[in-house]
Amino acid sequence: MRELARESGVHHAVVHRVLATFAANGFLVQDAAGRYGLGLRWFELGQVMRKTSRPR
């Protein structure tokens, strides 16, 4: 989290709140070591987009 804050130039408290919000809504998952990864909500969102998008 602090590395992300440092690289983005955003205060670490803000980064923590954003990550916690994404995790609470299923967009991120946190492992036992505290690292974040993508959650299943991204897959679900992709499925909705696939079903509602018109082919071009």
Steps between C-alpha positions, in 0.01 A plus 500: 500500500775746586678418173181574308460825693859599433481418128165674452576803716180442700509498881515146640182552706306578182646197322404283798140625492472446124642147522271417793198626306591296192555193719171549685320504165675193360723677247813406697593210726773506763717198575647396835816702429296816445547512122207595280381328184206537266164380630219322321294816461717594199403171334133560583520850359657362182218249466240777527683704238526198268126433528392862453746615234401508138745348249658757271 
